[in-house]
């Protein structure tokens, strides 16, 4: 991840972890990778309050915290459309990952983690959050929004499998094609799925990686 410092662009991060040592390690890793740690919390309730006050670009939440756990905090932060959330989970808590996704988490990290695990998890969360915002701007109704997200996920998978695109590149291609042809992203996605991503390889957006 040689471009991590560049892609971070001093993004503002809030950390919530009740173990002070892990919180310190995480803060140091983030700073070294070019992120700006704007706040720290030891419980979920404080994390939600700080997120509302500081409006960070990203929130990292541990699952097990006092007063309010990370899942409840993630749900509050996601519901308020404040920032994307990365969940920290111990290996034994892998069963909680689906609950974390349902709570609105965009990505997760399994403890103990290395610095090399951190940036990809953050960039995935930021990318997915941006995608969600784009889709929500296009679709008003909740049911339609869910169906659109499903269609786009299927189309991204087809593009990634057939053309070796990354997830952000696939989304960017769908988004750009929709704009160029004055279609909705769902229409483009449905067409890709229907055609099985066949035909000539599409041009990969150069700024999507």
PESULTA-V814054 format. One record per pair of residues at least 4 apart in sequence whose C-alpha atoms are under 7 Angstrom apart, sorted by sequence separation. I is the first residue (numbers start at 1). GAP is how many residues later the second one is. D is the distance in whole Angstrom. If there is no record, write none. Layout:
# PESULTA-V814054
i: (I/I)
gap: (GAP/GAP)
d: (D/D)
This chain:
# PESULTA-V814054
i: (3/4/5/19/20/21/22/23/24/25/26/27/28/29/30/31/43/44/45/46/47/48/49/50/51/65/68/69/70/71/72/73/74/75/76/77/78/89/96/97/98/99/100/101/109/113/114/117/118/119/120/121/122/123/124/125/126/127/128/129/130/131/132/133/134/135/136/141/142/143/144/145/146/147/148/149/150/151/152/153/154/155/156/157/158/159/160/165/166/167/168/169/170/171/172/173/174/175/176/177/178/179/183/184/185/186/187/188/189/190/191/192/193/30/31/41/51/64/65/68/77/78/100/101/139/140/160/165/178/183/192/17/31/41/63/64/77/139/159/160/178/63/160/178/62/63/61/136/27/160/175/178/74/156/159/174/109/108/107/156/174/156/174/107/87/107/86/91/106/85/86/87/88/89/90/91/44/84/85/86/87/88/89/90/13/43/44/45/84/85/86/87/88/89/106/12/13/14/43/44/45/88/106/10/11/12/13/14/15/16/17/18/43/44/59/63/9/10/11/12/13/14/15/16/17/18/43/44/48/58/59/60/61/62/63/8/10/12/14/15/16/17/44/57/58/59/60/61/62/63/78/8/16/55/56/58/59/60/61/62/5/16/45/75/4/5/44/48/71/74/75/52/74/16/74/173/71/173/172/152/155/151/158/162/169/86/169/172/152/155/148/151/155/158/159/163/86/151/154/158/169/85/168/169/84/127/168/14/84/13/12/13/14/15/16/17/12/13/14/15/16/17/84/11/12/13/14/15/16/18/17/29/4)
gap: (4/4/4/4/4/4/4/4/4/4/4/4/4/4/4/4/4/4/4/4/4/4/4/4/4/4/4/4/4/4/4/4/4/4/4/4/4/4/4/4/4/4/4/4/4/4/4/4/4/4/4/4/4/4/4/4/4/4/4/4/4/4/4/4/4/4/4/4/4/4/4/4/4/4/4/4/4/4/4/4/4/4/4/4/4/4/4/4/4/4/4/4/4/4/4/4/4/4/4/4/4/4/4/4/4/4/4/4/4/4/4/4/4/5/5/5/5/5/5/5/5/5/5/5/5/5/5/5/5/5/5/6/6/6/6/6/6/6/6/6/6/7/7/7/8/8/9/9/10/10/10/10/11/11/11/11/12/13/14/14/14/15/15/17/18/18/19/19/19/20/20/20/20/20/20/20/21/21/21/21/21/21/21/21/22/22/22/22/22/22/22/22/22/22/22/23/23/23/23/23/23/23/23/24/24/24/24/24/24/24/24/24/24/24/24/24/25/25/25/25/25/25/25/25/25/25/25/25/25/25/25/25/25/25/25/26/26/26/26/26/26/26/26/26/26/26/26/26/26/26/26/27/27/27/27/27/27/27/27/27/28/28/28/28/29/29/29/29/29/29/29/30/30/31/31/31/32/32/33/34/34/35/35/35/35/36/36/36/37/37/38/38/38/38/38/38/39/39/39/39/39/40/40/40/41/41/41/42/42/43/44/44/44/44/44/44/45/45/45/45/45/45/45/46/46/46/46/46/46/47/48/86/115)
d: (6/6/7/6/6/6/6/6/6/6/6/6/6/6/6/5/6/6/6/6/6/6/6/6/5/5/6/6/6/6/6/6/6/6/6/6/6/6/6/6/6/6/7/5/7/6/7/7/6/6/6/6/6/6/6/6/6/6/6/6/6/6/6/6/7/6/7/6/6/6/6/6/6/6/6/6/6/6/6/6/6/6/6/6/6/6/5/6/6/6/6/6/6/6/6/6/6/6/6/6/6/6/6/7/6/6/6/6/6/6/6/6/6/5/6/6/6/5/6/7/6/7/5/7/7/7/4/6/5/7/5/6/7/5/6/6/7/6/6/6/5/4/7/5/5/6/5/7/6/7/6/6/6/7/6/6/7/6/6/5/6/6/7/7/6/5/6/6/5/5/6/6/6/6/5/6/6/7/6/5/4/5/5/5/7/5/7/6/6/7/5/6/6/6/6/6/6/6/5/7/5/7/7/6/5/5/5/6/6/6/6/4/6/5/7/7/7/5/6/6/6/5/5/4/5/6/6/5/6/5/6/6/6/6/6/6/5/6/6/6/6/7/6/6/5/5/5/5/4/6/5/6/6/6/6/6/6/6/6/6/5/7/7/5/6/5/5/6/6/6/6/7/6/6/6/7/6/6/7/6/5/6/7/7/7/7/6/6/5/6/5/6/5/7/6/6/7/6/7/6/5/7/6/6/6/7/6/6/6/6/5/6/6/6/6/6/5/5/5/5/5/5/6/6/7/6/6/6/6/6/7/6/7)
